[in-house]
């Protein structure tokens, strides 16, 4: 099997197993300790430590991801002695791909909800926009979700995918393993308790597996990062539902969320994006000849 360029990018550093184990522990420690300290500082700065508002809780909850990202940076630079950008791409970062995938996935999210709202479950979407509540959360989401989604991609589709991929010739093995870890990480999300666990876990596993496919197919993390940021920004700004992990003030609220139906919409949207990514790569390859 031809080595995958993205996996091989990790060989620029030191890759002993103990370094990866130590790196994971460093990320977890940063998440728990530095993240808790940063969250406390946010609450103190907001002046409502004893009785925080929903917005303060939202921002404080995001601090763990920024802290974990700092821990991941320290692991890659200090333990593995390689450039942090090697988690993103073995070459130049593909900015056009980031923009293309972001726009397409955001558009597919809109299309999916339009079909559900107008044709499949009419009356299930209600207008819930409240400007006084929406805009503060919107600013916080735009500022913080790239860190939250970015960390998850850099850690799961970057650090773990590369680390496991170096130890096996079959690319599906690291893709499946990191997707399992990704799904288990979200096991404690509120939607797991509010809805049937099976479709929710299957969604997170499928999302992680699809993001890994994008990463391996394109040879970089740009597409999966754009996918994740677009997905989470849409969920935090456009449409929400009771029990969502990103339950923020949005334009619309789903009255009765059907997780199996949402999973089907995800699969159809992923198929469209996969087709576009393959088509664009073929066109680029043809133009390079």
Buried (B, 14 or more C-beta within 10 A) or exposed (E): EEEBBBBBBBBEBEBEEEBBEBBBEBBEBBBBEBBBEBBEEBBEEBEEBEEBEEBBBBBBBBBBBBBBBBBBBBBBEEBBEBEBBBBBBBEEEBEEBBEBBBEBBBBBBEBBBEEBBEEEBEEBBEEBEEEEBBEBBBEBBEEBBBBBBBBBBBBBBBBBBBBBBBEEEEBEEBBBBBBBBBBEBBEEBEBBEBBEEEBBBBBBBBBBBBBBBBBBBBBBBBBBBBBBBBBBBBBBBBBBBBBBBBBBBBBBBBEEBBBEBBBBBBEBBBEBBBEBBEEBBEEEEEEEE
